[in-house]
């Protein structure tokens, strides 16, 4: 494919219909534990049915927003693509949120049509009575004939609204146009190209990509888009609880995981070996910080781990690190450069900033919030502190809002101290914070490990400057609450 010709999702759809027709587009395990699959020609016909379905439920005279509230599955893929190629704004919603949170996001995004699969409605019984709008089955496209006219979507019109999974504040609606969606799919193209190079296969080799992250998550959504751009096969997990079953039953070449999955993979490998991965040996990770020790251990077991960096406001990833040098593993890499993306990165006052094609239009109905994160020169201020080494590799050192400023003026990155504490394998989770003028570590561990952790912290305090000392440990015996991306809520 000539990636320079890809400007919109409708351009991708053209290739799906004309060039990839007989290839397998999707595989999944159904409720009877049987492998199902669809070819690109079948998928495209159903997307055309989806467009016809949309024409019966939307008002063509105004911009319509359609929410999808469903588990990963074939119907989700069909209707998501039908929305994108027909310039209908799609709003993927987090199925794990409660009725109140979803109702707030529907109201905030001016969304009055919800496509659902029944799961959320059955769990959140109060939702149906409170939602003022159309609640429609996501699978009803099957009742319609294929849309026969030509398809052309706009590059710069609003395409989707994603809600952030912030660790402190309430979620914000991130507006993305198709230019942003296409640009940020570049990170998975980089992963695919690296796999082909690593395994000495041709550029035409059809890559099998495993997707366990939900499509309301930017990495799950972006992974799916990039699979189809590349003409590959998406092996999708419908329910994350079947992760270990599916990854073995759906042999894959590459996958993109958040750190919470890497942590699970690392624990299983330490007990057994990597055979349970079903041949998967190239993993792209992002979405939250990950322990350097986990990265090193996975590499020692023969798994290629590629780091990336991104956030909802730039839709997926803008950096890529293919280095397997142990000293570079914790780097988020360098800015991605290919035909799909034209992003720039620079560090302003120690903060990582991004400009270019991937940037969001802004926060929906929130000009003040938008201007607080995107400056007048078009640079998006990520809030992440970063530094660059002599080889041009970027490293995240902490969050600007988490920076601890002590009474003596000394500045401490809590993430730096947390990384050091994770060298003690008895510590499962930790948050470092300032409390009453001193540095405190809140530690999740097994009760029996309390004394050994106290001894470890005492030794650690002797190895660092006094202002970086952990003055108090607060123990907890239940995990911290996390966001949908696996980040601990502070």
Long-range contacts (C-beta under 8 A, 24 or more apart in sequence): 1-229, 1-230, 1-231, 2-339, 3-189, 3-229, 3-338, 3-339, 3-340, 4-339, 6-182, 6-229, 6-339, 6-340, 7-155, 7-178, 7-179, 7-182, 8-152, 8-153, 8-154, 8-155, 8-178, 8-179, 8-182, 9-81, 9-84, 9-85, 9-153, 9-159, 9-178, 9-181, 9-182, 9-225, 10-85, 10-151, 10-152, 10-153, 12-182, 12-225, 12-228, 12-229, 13-44, 13-47, 13-81, 13-85, 13-151, 14-151, 15-229, 15-231, 16-40, 16-43, 16-44, 16-228, 16-231, 17-41, 17-44, 19-231, 20-228, 20-231, 23-206, 23-231, 23-233, 24-206, 24-233, 25-228, 25-233, 25-234, 26-74, 26-77, 26-233, 26-234, 26-235, 26-236, 27-233, 27-234, 27-235, 27-236, 27-250, 28-72, 28-73, 28-74, 28-235, 28-236, 28-237, 28-238, 28-246, 28-250, 29-237, 29-238, 29-242, 29-245, 29-246, 29-249, 29-250, 33-245, 35-249, 35-250, 36-74, 38-74, 40-231, 43-77, 43-78, 43-81, 45-146, 46-78, 46-141, 46-142, 47-78, 47-81, 47-82, 47-85, 48-82, 48-146, 48-147, 48-148, 49-78, 49-82, 49-141, 49-142, 49-144, 49-145, 49-146, 49-147, 50-78, 50-79, 50-81, 50-82, 50-83, 50-141, 50-144, 51-82, 51-85, 51-86, 51-147, 51-151, 52-141, 52-144, 52-145, 52-146, 52-147, 53-79, 53-82, 53-140, 53-141, 53-143, 53-144, 54-82, 54-83, 54-86, 54-88, 55-147, 56-144, 57-113, 57-134, 57-136, 58-88, 58-113, 63-89, 63-158, 64-88, 64-89, 64-113, 65-89, 65-90, 65-91, 65-109, 65-110, 65-111, 65-112, 65-113, 65-161, 66-90, 66-91, 66-111, 66-113, 66-114, 66-115, 67-91, 67-92, 67-93, 67-106, 67-109, 67-111, 67-113, 67-114, 67-115, 68-92, 68-93, 68-114, 68-115, 68-116, 68-138, 68-215, 68-216, 69-93, 69-95, 69-102, 69-114, 69-115, 69-116, 69-117, 69-120, 70-95, 70-115, 70-116, 70-117, 70-119, 70-120, 70-138, 71-95, 71-117, 71-119, 71-214, 71-238, 71-239, 72-211, 72-214, 72-215, 72-220, 72-236, 72-237, 72-238, 72-239, 73-117, 73-236, 73-238, 75-117, 75-138, 75-139, 75-141, 76-117, 76-138, 76-215, 77-215, 77-224, 77-234, 77-236, 78-141, 79-115, 79-138, 79-141, 80-215, 80-221, 80-224, 82-141, 84-153, 84-159, 84-160, 84-178, 84-181, 85-151, 85-153, 86-151, 86-153, 87-153, 87-154, 87-157, 87-159, 89-158, 89-159, 89-160, 89-161, 90-159, 90-160, 90-161, 91-160, 91-161, 91-162, 91-173, 92-160, 92-162, 92-215, 92-216, 92-221, 93-163, 93-216, 94-163, 94-165, 94-214, 94-216, 94-484, 95-119, 95-120, 95-214, 95-216, 96-484, 98-124, 99-124, 99-126, 99-127, 99-130, 101-171, 102-127, 103-127, 103-130, 103-131, 105-163, 105-171, 105-173, 106-131, 106-133, 108-173, 108-364, 108-365, 109-161, 109-173, 109-364, 110-364, 110-365, 111-161, 153-178, 154-178, 155-179, 158-361, 161-364, 162-216, 162-218, 162-221, 162-312, 162-315, 163-312, 164-312, 164-313, 165-312, 165-483, 165-484, 165-485, 165-487, 166-483, 167-483, 167-487, 167-488, 167-489, 167-490, 168-401, 168-489, 168-490, 172-363, 172-364, 172-366, 172-369, 173-363, 173-364, 173-365, 173-366, 174-312, 174-313, 174-315, 174-360, 174-363, 174-364, 175-360, 175-361, 175-362, 175-363, 175-364, 176-315, 176-360, 176-361, 177-361, 179-357, 180-314, 180-315, 180-357, 180-358, 180-359, 180-360, 180-361, 181-222, 181-225, 181-315, 182-225, 182-229, 182-340, 182-357, 183-315, 183-340, 183-341, 183-342, 183-343, 183-356, 183-357, 183-358, 184-222, 184-310, 184-314, 184-315, 184-316, 184-317, 184-318, 184-341, 184-358, 185-222, 185-225, 185-226, 185-229, 185-316, 185-340, 186-226, 186-336, 186-338, 186-340, 186-341, 187-222, 187-226, 187-284, 187-286, 187-308, 187-310, 187-316, 187-317, 187-318, 187-320, 187-336, 188-222, 188-223, 188-226, 188-227, 188-230, 188-254, 188-256, 188-284, 189-226, 189-229, 189-230, 189-338, 189-340, 190-306, 190-320, 190-322, 190-336, 190-338, 191-254, 191-256, 191-282, 191-284, 191-306, 191-320, 192-226, 192-230, 192-232, 192-254, 194-282, 194-304, 194-306, 194-322, 195-253, 195-254, 195-282, 198-282, 198-304, 199-253, 206-231, 206-232, 206-233, 207-232, 207-233, 207-253, 207-254, 208-232, 208-233, 208-235, 208-250, 208-251, 208-252, 208-253, 208-254, 209-233, 209-234, 209-235, 209-252, 209-253, 209-254, 209-255, 209-256, 210-235, 210-237, 210-246, 210-247, 210-250, 210-252, 210-254, 210-255, 210-280, 211-235, 211-236, 211-237, 211-255, 211-256, 212-236, 212-237, 212-240, 212-243, 212-246, 212-247, 212-255, 212-257, 212-261, 213-256, 213-257, 213-258, 214-240, 214-484, 216-484, 217-258, 217-287, 217-484, 217-485, 218-310, 218-312, 218-315, 218-316, 219-256, 219-258, 219-286, 219-287, 219-316, 219-317, 219-485, 221-316, 222-315, 222-316, 222-317, 223-256, 229-340, 244-268, 244-276, 247-276, 247-277, 247-278, 247-280, 248-276, 248-277, 248-278, 249-278, 250-278, 251-278, 251-279, 251-280, 252-278, 252-279, 252-280, 253-279, 253-280, 253-281, 253-282, 254-280, 254-282, 254-283, 254-284, 255-280, 255-282, 255-283, 255-284, 256-283, 256-284, 256-285, 256-286, 257-283, 257-284, 257-285, 258-285, 258-286, 258-287, 258-288, 258-485, 258-486, 259-285, 259-287, 259-288, 259-289, 259-290, 259-291, 259-294, 259-486, 260-288, 260-482, 260-486, 262-290, 262-294, 262-295, 262-298, 262-305, 263-290, 263-291, 263-294, 265-298, 265-303, 266-294, 266-297, 266-298, 269-297, 269-298, 269-301, 269-303, 270-297, 273-301, 274-301, 274-302, 274-303, 277-303, 282-306, 284-308, 284-317, 286-310, 286-316, 286-317, 286-332, 287-485, 287-486, 287-487, 288-485, 288-486, 288-487, 289-396, 289-415, 289-487, 291-419, 291-422, 292-329, 292-330, 292-419, 293-422, 293-423, 295-329, 295-330, 296-326, 296-329, 299-324, 299-326, 299-329, 305-329, 306-333, 307-331, 307-332, 307-333, 308-332, 308-333, 309-333, 309-352, 309-394, 309-396, 310-358, 311-382, 312-360, 313-359, 313-360, 313-373, 313-380, 313-382, 314-343, 314-354, 314-358, 314-359, 314-360, 314-380, 315-358, 315-360, 316-358, 318-343, 318-345, 318-354, 318-356, 318-358, 319-345, 319-394, 321-393, 323-393, 328-391, 328-393, 330-395, 331-389, 331-393, 331-394, 331-395, 332-394, 332-395, 332-396, 333-393, 333-394, 334-392, 334-393, 334-394, 345-394, 346-379, 347-386, 347-387, 347-388, 348-379, 348-381, 350-385, 350-386, 350-387, 350-397, 350-400, 351-381, 351-382, 351-383, 351-384, 351-385, 351-386, 351-400, 352-382, 352-384, 352-385, 352-386, 352-394, 352-396, 353-379, 353-380, 353-381, 353-382, 354-379, 354-380, 354-382, 355-379, 355-380, 385-413, 402-490, 404-432, 404-433, 404-434, 404-439, 406-434, 406-437, 406-439, 406-467, 407-437, 408-467, 410-467, 412-439, 412-467, 412-468, 417-441, 417-468, 417-470, 420-460, 420-464, 421-456, 421-457, 421-460, 421-470, 424-452, 424-453, 424-456, 426-452, 426-453, 426-456, 427-453, 428-479, 429-479, 429-480, 429-488, 431-480, 431-488, 431-490, 432-470, 433-490, 435-472, 438-471, 438-472, 439-468, 439-469, 439-470, 439-471, 439-472, 440-470, 440-471, 440-472, 440-473, 440-474, 441-470, 441-472, 441-473, 441-474, 442-473, 442-474, 442-475, 442-476, 443-473, 443-474, 443-475, 443-476, 444-476, 444-477, 444-478, 444-479, 444-480, 445-475, 445-477, 446-477, 447-475, 447-477, 450-475
